Every structure is written in structure tokens, then in C-alpha cells.
């Protein structure tokens, strides 16, 4: 080992100790995402990924970089007129990093290169993936990536073959290219429209839409849920006497996700039954309604023009976008478990109960506090964004602003076509919301909390105040 190599390793070790002592895991993770955004910005500026003579202002490239890293899908320019096929491939790679999480991708490369994963790295993984404990995080990464990448490849080839046999594209190469893109887009819930038509050309392809919905569900249900599901299947083949026990997180995540999906589909169906869906048959109405109930929760894929929906439907869709997907998934928003816990807390309060109990378990008070904080802080962020856009973009309608804000915060990517009409203040506002939606409201709040907090060691006496 040379002297320069020894010096570099000593410097690297000292630098890591300094970072670990001065910054919390949340602050480091947020910094990583800022760095990733800057890397995406640099790559987007390279001619190799761009169409000839495609000049884009810097603010729009910054907006695009944040939208890609946050896996949102909003864009201030037509992607297909700016990026070439290499640019589309670059987008797919960034979808993976942004959707799965920067620590998941980096740790996977550590695993395949057989490098040791330190305790500090495991803490960062736990933070990035929003896990409650250190144990099992590396196993979670390995199995989750294998499942999701395998699904992307399998369905990418299946979609490509389907496109070719259906004469949607001229060549098998082009069919496979767009088949893989649609597969990656659905699993990572990216919602980017690189053709200018999203899924509108496939609005009548019912079987294709059902598979897309399945992939959107897999990407947004939560990585721990996928892991426990595979464990459950493996457990059944072992023919053990005791039934498999799912974690409380999985039970709440799946239940809340399905309830929102069913309620969302029913509401959209009834709102548009005599409007947008009036000339459709009942099966097509049901499929359309439930497709949007799934897509608005994070993927942002479209089979109709959003402007064709009624304002009440758009407002309801905004609520679904605000809620978003499950925690530890590719999605954003306040997350399904947050809504579930706040709702259960409200029910418990009305019943005069102190604890929130579900599935034979008591939900920890700290989780209830976090859920209330996330909900309230998210509402404040979105309300402030709506006020800023209304004040700075007077030509835009109220409903279009609400949809844009909810879409950005929920990292969904749906829009009424106003994204490219925003001025610099509007673009910065939406970009910040996309970043907050990806990182998480609670993490943004904790970003400004010092690494070491002082414990008073005592409590003040309590006193009742008047509420309501």
C-alpha cells in the first residue's frame, strides 16, 4: 500500500467520523438527495442525452432534476422534444434511484461487490427506508430489489411483445424499448409522459391496464409488505402448524391502501358516471374509475385528459394525491398509514378511549404524535403553496392550482397543463413541494433539529386549558 493510499484512507476515515459526530442520519440522507439532484442536473445538461438544438432554461432543468429524483413526473417542457432515447434511458435509471431510495441502490452495489456494510451505513439505510429497527434492513434491500427488478424485466418484455403483436410500434426493438419503459414507469410510480400522450393510446386495452394497475400497486404498497408476502408464500410451502403472523404495519398498510382504493374507485365512478363515463359500458366505467383511484395515489399515469373531469372529481383526486402511497415505498404524500392512524385516533377519542388498538395490538403514542404532526405540517405546506401560486399566478384557476400542488406533494405527476405556464416563483414552489414529498414531511422538520437534543431531566406541572 502506497503512502498516498494510506493518507487517503486515513482522511476518509476521519471525514466519516466528523460527519457522523456533527450530522444526524436525516441530515445526511437529505444531503445525499440534494447531491443526487445536482448530478441529475449535470447529466441533463450533456448533449449525449438531448435532441439537437434543444435549449432549455436552467430553472427548467433544475425543476426536471427534482421531478426525476422525487419520481414525480411533472415537467415544464415536452420531454420527447428535449431528450433522445439515451435521455429516456437516463430517466429510467434515475427513476430507480429516486424511487427505491439512494441508500437501497448504493447498498446493493456494496453487496454485489462484497464490501462490508458498516453500522453507520445500516443506520442511514434505516433512515432512508423509514424502518423502525436496524435488524433486517440489508435483507430487505436484497430481496426487494430482486423482486422489483425481476418484475420490471418480465413485464417489460411482456409489454414489448404485446405492443409488437398489437402493431402499436413498427419494430420489435421499438416495442421492447417502450414496453420496458412502461414497466419501469409503473413499478417506480414515476408518471413521466415521454410521448406526450401518456397511456391515452392504450385506454381501450383493458388487459394491459389491469397489469399496469398491478405494477402500480406493487410499487406503492411498501417494501416491507412485499417482503412479508414472499415470506408468507414460502411459509405455506413449509407446511408448519402455526399460522404465519403478519406485522401490524403490513396489516394497516394493506387495509388502508385497499380501503382508499375501493372508496376512491366508487367515488370517481359516481362523480363521472353521467359525465365523462356516460357513453361507456359498465365494465369500462369501473375499470376507468379504479384505474384513476390507483394512479392518483402516486403513479400519475393517464388514460383520459385530466381536463375532461368535473371539478368535484379533480378535488377528490387531489385528496387522493395528498394521501399518496404506503410508507417505505416508491410513493410520496402523507402516506396511507398516517391517515389510518389519525382516523383511528379520532374514533378512539370519540369513544372516550385512551389507547388506539387495532388487530389485537396497541399503536404506540409516539406513532400517533408523528401522524398528527405529519398531517398538520403537510396541510400547512400545501396551503402555503396554494396561497403563493394564487398570488403569483393570477391567470391560473383555483382548481388547477390545487391539483398541481397536491400532485407535486404526492409526487404523482398529474396536471391540468399549467406546469409550463408557471413563472420562476411558481416553479420553485412546486419543486420544493416535490422534494418535500419525496423526502417526507417529518424528515424536513427533523432536518433542523440538532443531532444531540438536551433532556431536561424533569417535567413541569400540568394545567388544563380550554379547547374548542
N, C-alpha and C positions, 0 to 999 in steps of 0.2 A: 504493500500500500504506500503510495507516494505521500509526501508531506502536504501537498495541496489537497489531496483527497481526505487526509486526516483533518486538516483545517476546516474543510467544507462540512464534514460530518459533525465536527465539534460545534461549528457555527449553527448548523441546522438543529442540533440538539438543544443548544442554548436558546435559539429563537423559539422553538416549540415550548420550552419551559416558560419563557417570557409571555408568550401568547396565552398559555394555559393559566398563568397566575393573574393576568390582567383582564382577560375577557371571558365572559360566560359562553357556554355552548351555543346559546341562542344568538349571541352577538357574532360568533364565528360563522355560524350557518348562514345568517343573513348576509354577512360579508362575502361568503362564497357565492351566493346568488347574485350579488352585485357584480362580482368579478365575472361570473358566467355571462351576465348580461353584456358586459363590456367586450367579452370575447365574441359573443354573437354579433354585436355591433361591428366589430372589426371584420368578421367573416362576411357579413352582408355587404361590406364596402368593397370587397375584392371583385375584380372584373370576371373571374372564372365562374362565379355564381350568378352573374347578371346578364340580362339581354343587352345587345348592343345599344348604345345611346340611351340607356335608362337612367336618367338623372333623377335622384330622389333627395329632397332636403334632409339635413342632418336630424332634425326633430322627428321626421317620419321614420328614419332608420332606427332611432332610439326607441320610438314607440313600437316598432316592429320587433326589435330585440326583446323588449319587456313582454310583449304579447306572446312571443315564441317561448321564452323561458318559463313564463307563467302558464303556458299551454292554454291560452285564451282563445285566440282566433280572430280578434279584431284587427283591422288593418286600415290605414289611411290611404292606401293606394291599391290598385289592381295587381295582385301578386303575379298573375300569369303574364302580365306585360312587363314585369321588372325582373323576375327570376327565371332562369332557364331550368333545364332538367337537373343539372347539378345543384342548382339552388333549391329545388324541391327536395332532393335527397338530403341536402344540408338541413332543411326544415324537419325532415323525418328524424334525423339524428338528434336535433335539438328537442324535438317532441319527447324522445325517450329520456333525455337527461332531465328536462323540466318536469315531465310527468312522473317518472319514477323517483326522482329526487337525486340531487347531486351526490349525496353520500352513498346511495344504493349503487349507482353506476361506478363510482370510484372504488368502492369496496369490492365490487365484482371483479374489477381488474386486479385488485390486490389478491383476491382468491385464486384467480387463474394463473397469476404469476408466482403463487405460493409464498407471498410475503406475509410477514407476521402482522396481525391486526391488534394494535395496542388497546389498552383500556380507554385511553383518551379518544381514540377513533370510534370505539364502541359507544362511548357517551355521545359523540357527535351523531352517530347513526341513530341512536335512540331519540335524540332531539329532532333530527331532520324527519324521521318517520313517525314522530309523535307517539312513541312507545312508552309505556309506564315503567318498564324494567329493562335491565341490561341483558338478562339471560334470553338467549334465543334470537337475538337480532341478526346475527350473521346467518343463521339457518333460515330465518325469514327472508333475507335478501336472496340467498341462493335459490331457494325453491320458488319464490315469487317471480324472479327474473326468468327462470327456466319455463315456468308456466306461461307467462305473458309473451315472451319472445316466441315460444313454440306456437302459441295461438296466432300470433301475428303472421308468422311464416305460413302456417297451414291455411288460414283463411285468406291470406294474400294470394296464395297460389289458386285456391278455390275460386275467389272472386275474379282473378285474372282469367281463369278458364271459362267462367260463366260469362264474362264480358265478351270474350272471343267467340264463344259459341252463339251468343246472342247478337253478334255483329255490332256491338256498341263501339268497338275500336277496330281500326283497319288491320293491324298486325298483332301477332301473339305477343311480341315484345312490348308494344304499347299497352296491350290488355293487362299483362302481368305487372307492368310498371304502375298503372293506376289501381290495379287490384291490391297490390301491396300497400300503396299509399292509403287507400280507403281502410284497409285493415289496421294499419298503424294509427290512422286518424281516429278510428272508432275506439280502439283499446286505450289510447292515451287521452281520449276525450279532447283532442286539440281543436276541432271545429273549424280549422282553416279552410277557406274556399280558394283553392288554387286554380280553378277552372272558370270561375265567375258564375257558376250555376249550382254549386253545392251538390245535393242529391236530387235536384228537381228532375233531371232526365230519367231517374230511376223511381219516380213516385208511384208508378204502376207495377213495379217489380216487387210484389208482396213478399216472396220468399227471401229475396235479398235484404229487404228492410227488416225482416224478423231476425236475420243473422246479425245485421248491424246493431240492432237493439240488444241482442245478447252480448255482443262485444262491448258495447257501451256500459252495460250492466256489470260485466266482469271488471272493467277498468275502474268503475266508480264505487263498487261495493266495499272496497277496503282490502288491503293486502293480508291482514291477519285473518279475515273471513275466508279468503281463498286458501290460505294455509290450513286452517281448521277444516275446511271442506275436504281437502285432499287427505288429511289425517283421518277424517270420518270414513271416507271411502276405503282407505287402507285398513282401518279398524274393523270394518264389516267383513273383509276377507279373512281376518284372523279368527273369526267366529268366537269371540270372547263372550262370557256370560253377562258381564256388567255392561250397561248401555254407555255409549260414548257421551261425554259431557262437554257441551259447547260452553265457551266463556260467556260471561254476561255481556261483554262488548259485542260479540258476534250476534247474540240474541237480539240486543237492542238495535244494532246497526241493520240487520236484515229486516226486522219487523218494521222499524221506522221507514226504511227505504221502500218496502213493499206497500205500506200504508200510503205514503206520499205518491207512489207511482199509480196506485189504483184510484185514489181520490183525485189526483191530477188528471188522469185519463177521463174519469167520469165528468169532472167539471168542464174540461175543454170540449168534450163531446156535446154536452148540453148547451154550452155557450155558442158553439158553431153549428149545431145541428140544422138550424133553419137559416144559416148564413153561408159560410164558406163550404160547408159539407152538404148543402141542401140537394145537390144533384148527384151525390154519391150514394152507392148502395150501403146497407148497414155494415157489412164486414169491412168495407173500405173506410167508412166513418170511424169505426172502432180502431182500426189499425192506425189511421192518421192521428187520432186523438191520443192514443197511448204512445205513439212514436214521439210526439211532442212532450208528453209527460216525462218521457225518459230523456230526450235530447235537451230540454230546457234545464235539466238538473245538472248538466255540465258539458255535454258534447257539442251542442250548438249546431248540429247538422240540420239542414232544412229540406223539406220536400214540397213546401209551398212558399210563396213570397210572404214574408212576415207582415208586410203592409196590408195583406188581404184579411188579416184577423181583425175582429172587433176590438175597440179599446178596452172593454172589460176583460176579454181574453188575454190581451197583452199585459194588462195589470196583474192578472193572476199568474201568467208566465213569469213575470218579474219577481213575484214572491217565490216561485219555484227556483229561479236562478239565484236569488238571495240565499236560499237554504242550501242549495248545492248538493254535493255528494257526501259519502261517508268519510270519516277521518282515515288517515293513513292510506289514501287512495290517490289517483291522479287528479282528483277534483278539488274545487275551491268552495267558496261560500262559508256560511257559519257552520255547516255540516249537519247531517241528519241527527246524530246523537245529541247535539246541542238542543235542537228543537224538541226532541223526545224528552230530555231531562227537564227542560223548562216547563213543558206541558205537564209532566208527571208531578213536578214540584207544585204547580198551580192546583192540580187536583188534590194533592195531599194537604195543601193549605186550606182549601175549601172544605175538606173533610175534617179539619182540625187535627191532622196527624203531624207529628214532629219529623218523622223519617220518611224518605221516599223508598218504597220497596217495590221490587219487580222480579219476577221469575225466582222467587224464594231467596233473593239477595237484597241487601240494603245498599243503596247508592251512597258513596262517600260524600260528606258535606263539602269537601274541597272541590269535588267534581261539579256539584250543584252551583257553588260560587263561581267557578270558571265558566260554566254555561251561561249564567246570568250576565257576567261581565262581557263575554264574547258577544252575546245578543245585543246588549245595550251599546257597547262600543261600536259594533258593526252598523247598527242603526244610525249612530251619530256620524260615522264616516260617510255613509251613503246619503244621509240627509244633507250633510255639509256639501257633498259633491253635487247634489241636485241644485242646491242654492247657488253654488258657484257657477254651474253651467247655465242656469236660468238668468243669472246676472250678466254673464259674459257672452252668451249665445242667444240673444233675444229673438232671433228669427226661427229658432227651433221650437217645436211643440213640446208641451209638458210630458206627454206620454212617450215621445221618442227619447227624451232625456232620461226618464225613469227607466226605460228598457235598457238604454246604453249604460247607465250606472249599475243596474242590477247585473247586467251581462258582464261588465268589467269586474265587479267584485266577486261574482260567482265563477269567474274565469270560463264563461260559457261561449262567448263569441257571437251571439245573435245581435242583430242591429236592424234598425229601420232605415239604414243607409245614411246616417248622419256623421259617421266616424270621419270621413274625409272632408266634412264641412267644418269641423272644429278648428278654432284658432289655436295658437300656441298654449294659452292658458287651459283651454279645454282638453288638448292632447295630454298635457302634463297631469291634469286632474285624473283623467281616465287611466293613464299609465300608472300613476301611483296606486289607484284602486286595484288594478290588475296585479301589481306586485304584492299589495297587502293581502289580496285574496289568495295568492299562491302561498305566501309565507305563513299566513294565519294572523288573525287579529290579535290574539293573545300574545303571540311572539313579537309582534310590532310593539305592543305595550311593554313587554318584558325587556325589549331591546334597550330601553332607557333606565332599567333598574341595575344598580351596581352589582358586581359579581358577589360581593360579600355584603349582606344586609345585617344591620345591627339588631340583636334581640334584646329588648328592654329588660327581660327577666322578671317582669311584674305586670299586673293588669290594673287598669283604672276601675273604680266602682261604676256600675251600670246605672243608667237612669232612663226611665220611659219618656218617649216624646209622642206627640200627636201625629198620626199618619192618616192621610186621605181626607 
